[in-house]
Structures are given as structure tokens and as C-alpha cells.
Amino acid sequence: AYELVPDSVNAMAWLGNLGQILFEMGDLKGARPRFEQAFALALEQGDIKVQSRCLASEGLLHLEEGDTEKALDCLKQALELSRESKDRRAESCWLGNLGNVYLRMGENSKAQDFCEQALEIADESGDVRSAAAHLDSIGDCYLQDGDSVNAGEKYKLALSKALSIGDRLGERVYRANQGRALMNLGRSEEALEQFAAAANLFDEQRARIQSDIQRTS
């Protein structure tokens, strides 16, 4: 679409979407120039919401490459722009992403602070899916600190929210994490129940993939 109509008002969205698809496929080298092109167009048109999203995507790309400093820089810029544009959903998301970067860096206290700020905004705006994801990240902070009791509570809350909106992918992740917390507490039978439920959800989701090659992957 972009090649056919490069001067379209939708060009930024097309480039951003293409970057996201390539990122999901693991083609980081292919994704980066699309995010950069989309950002340049957004800068030219003064669209700070799109600028924010492009910077956040680039930040996650840097995180995937293991460059946490660049990831932090991009995400902090994205966060500032989201606040400037009063995009609360994006603000919550970027706060959560910053929390995950700090968690990767082993700065658990700072990570938890960002994730709790993200959770507060998600709850205020009624974004249940994001709230569940932020609770899961807070659980990760506790788990990394060796506090499996509080970690399990956060995973349980995340799971409850996922179930309330039928988020099957989230349910799978939160059940598996709750299983890890229960295992650390020596509650093996309960852990196995959560792992088994997560495995069943994984098979259910895998069965929807039409291509044999992709399903095997």
C-alpha cells in the first residue's frame, strides 16, 4: 500500500504496521527503517501521538537487541510525548514498558514503581487488558525479589481480569506465571494444575494456526 501511494495520509500507519509485523517475525533489521520512516513523517506533520508510538516501538526493538540504555531513552521520549498529547492509554503502556526494561536491568524497585503507575492509569481508564498485564509485571518484580507470596497474588489478580474479558492469551501467560510462584512455595499439585491449564490453552491457540510450518514453529 505504501509503495502504491507513498504520499497517502495513511502512510505513517502503514509503515508503522509493517514495522510491527516485521518485529513480530523477528526481522529487527527490517523493522527499524519502517519505524524511522514513520517517525520522520510524523515529525514532518507534527503528529506527536504517532511520534510517541514510533519511539516506543523503536525502544522495544532496542530492548530485544539487549541495548537497555537505548531502550530507556526511546521509551522516556515516547512517555513525554504521550503526556504532551494526553494519550493516557499510551502513557500507561510506555510506563509498563519502562518497568519491564528496569526489571531486565535488575532494578526491581524502580521497575515496580513504573508498573504501579501504569496500573493506576489503566484502572482509571477502564483498560482491563492492560491492567492485567501490569499486574503480571508487578508479580514478576516480586518473584525476582524472591517474594513468591505477593507474586502469586498479583498473578492471581491478573488472571481474574483476563478471565473477566475472555483474554485467552493473557490467561495462558498468567496461569503459567502463577504456576511458577506456587512451585516456589512448594505447592506442587496446585502449580501442576496451573501449568496443565496453560498447556491446554497453548494447544487451543496453536490449533488455530493454518500453516503446518508455522504451527510446528
C-alpha positions in Angstrom: 0.0 0.0 0.0 2.8 2.4 0.9 4.6 1.7 -2.4 1.4 2.4 -4.4 0.5 5.6 -2.6 3.6 6.9 -0.6 2.0 10.3 -0.1 -1.2 8.9 1.4 -2.4 10.3 4.8 -2.3 6.7 5.9 1.4 6.3 5.1 2.5 6.6 8.7 0.1 3.9 9.8 1.1 1.6 7.0 4.8 2.0 7.8 4.2 1.6 11.5 2.1 -1.6 11.0 4.7 -3.0 8.6 7.4 -2.4 11.2 5.3 -4.1 13.9 4.7 -7.2 11.6 8.5 -7.5 10.8 9.3 -7.0 14.5 6.9 -9.9 15.4 8.6 -12.0 12.7 11.9 -11.4 14.3 13.2 -9.2 11.4 14.6 -6.4 13.6 16.8 -5.0 10.8 13.7 -4.8 8.5 11.5 -3.2 11.3 13.8 -0.4 12.3 13.8 1.6 9.0 10.0 1.4 8.9 9.7 2.9 12.4 12.2 5.6 11.4 10.3 6.4 8.2 7.0 6.6 10.1 8.6 8.8 12.7 10.1 11.1 10.1 6.6 11.5 8.5 5.0 12.1 11.9 7.6 14.7 12.7 7.0 16.5 9.4 3.3 16.5 10.0 3.6 17.4 13.7 1.7 14.3 14.8 3.1 13.7 18.3 0.9 10.7 19.0 2.4 8.8 16.1 5.9 10.0 17.1 5.3 8.6 20.5 4.3 5.2 19.2 7.2 5.0 16.8 9.7 5.9 19.5 8.2 3.3 21.8 8.4 0.6 19.1 12.0 1.5 18.5 12.6 1.3 22.2 11.2 -2.3 22.3 13.4 -3.1 19.3 16.5 -2.0 21.3 15.3 -4.0 24.2 15.1 -7.1 22.0 18.6 -6.4 20.9 19.8 -6.2 24.5 20.6 -2.4 24.4 18.7 -1.3 27.6 20.1 2.2 27.6 18.8 3.0 24.1 15.5 1.3 25.0 15.2 3.5 28.1 16.0 6.7 26.1 13.4 5.9 23.4 10.7 4.9 25.9 11.3 8.0 28.0 10.9 10.2 25.0 7.7 8.3 24.0 6.4 8.8 27.5 6.9 12.5 27.4 5.1 12.8 24.1 2.2 10.7 25.3 1.8 13.0 28.2 2.0 16.1 26.0 -0.7 14.6 23.7 -2.8 13.5 26.7 -2.8 9.9 25.3 -3.5 8.1 28.6 -3.6 4.6 27.1 -0.2 5.1 25.5 1.2 6.6 28.7 0.1 3.6 30.7 1.7 1.3 28.1 5.0 3.1 28.0 5.2 3.2 31.8 4.7 -0.5 31.8 7.4 -1.0 29.1 9.8 1.1 31.1 9.1 -1.0 34.1 9.9 -4.1 32.1 13.2 -2.6 31.0 14.2 -1.8 34.6 13.2 -5.3 35.6 15.5 -6.7 32.8 18.3 -4.5 34.3 17.7 -5.9 37.8 16.4 -2.6 39.2 13.3 -4.2 40.7 12.2 -1.3 43.0 12.2 1.2 40.1 10.5 -1.4 37.8 7.7 -1.9 40.3 7.2 1.9 40.7 6.7 2.3 36.9 4.4 -0.7 36.7 2.3 0.6 39.5 1.9 4.0 37.9 0.9 2.2 34.7 -1.6 0.1 36.6 -3.2 3.2 38.2 -3.8 4.8 34.8 -5.1 1.6 33.3 -7.6 1.2 36.1 -8.7 4.8 35.8 -9.4 4.4 32.1 -11.1 1.0 32.4 -8.4 -0.7 30.3 -8.8 -4.2 31.8 -6.4 -6.0 29.4 -3.6 -3.5 30.1 -4.3 -3.6 33.9 -3.9 -7.4 33.9 -0.6 -7.1 32.0 0.7 -4.5 34.5 -0.3 -6.7 37.5 1.6 -9.6 35.8 4.7 -7.4 35.6 4.4 -6.4 39.2 4.2 -10.1 40.0 7.5 -10.5 38.1 9.1 -7.8 40.3 8.1 -9.7 43.4 9.1 -13.0 42.0 12.6 -11.7 41.1 12.9 -10.3 44.6 12.1 -13.8 46.0 8.7 -12.9 47.3 6.6 -15.7 45.7 3.6 -15.0 48.0 3.0 -11.5 46.8 4.0 -12.5 43.2 1.3 -15.2 43.3 -1.3 -12.7 44.5 -0.5 -10.3 41.6 -0.6 -13.2 39.1 -4.0 -14.3 40.5 -5.4 -10.8 40.1 -4.1 -10.6 36.5 -5.7 -14.0 35.8 -9.0 -12.8 37.2 -9.0 -9.8 35.0 -8.1 -11.8 31.9 -10.9 -14.2 32.6 -13.4 -11.3 33.0 -12.8 -10.2 29.4 -12.1 -13.6 27.8 -8.5 -12.8 27.2 -7.3 -16.4 26.5 -3.7 -15.4 25.6 -3.4 -13.4 28.8 -5.0 -16.3 30.8 -2.3 -18.7 29.4 0.6 -16.4 30.5 -0.8 -15.6 33.9 -1.6 -19.2 34.7 1.9 -20.3 33.8 3.4 -17.5 36.0 1.1 -18.4 38.9 2.3 -21.9 38.5 5.9 -20.7 38.9 5.0 -18.8 42.1 3.2 -21.8 43.5 6.1 -24.1 42.7 8.5 -21.8 44.6 6.2 -22.1 47.6 6.3 -25.9 47.4 2.6 -26.2 46.4 3.4 -28.6 43.6 -0.1 -30.0 43.0 -1.6 -26.5 42.6 1.3 -25.5 40.4 0.8 -28.5 38.1 -2.9 -27.6 37.8 -2.0 -24.1 36.5 0.7 -25.4 34.2 -1.7 -28.0 32.8 -4.4 -25.4 32.2 -1.8 -23.1 30.5 -0.6 -26.0 28.3 -4.2 -26.8 27.2 -4.7 -23.1 26.3 -1.4 -23.2 24.3 -2.6 -26.2 22.3 -6.0 -24.5 21.7 -4.3 -21.4 20.4 -1.8 -23.4 18.3 -4.6 -25.3 16.7 -6.0 -22.1 15.1 -2.8 -21.7 13.0 -3.5 -22.9 9.5 0.0 -23.3 8.2 1.7 -26.6 9.2 5.2 -24.9 9.2 4.0 -22.0 11.4 2.2 -24.4 13.7 5.4 -26.5 14.1 7.4 -23.4 14.8 
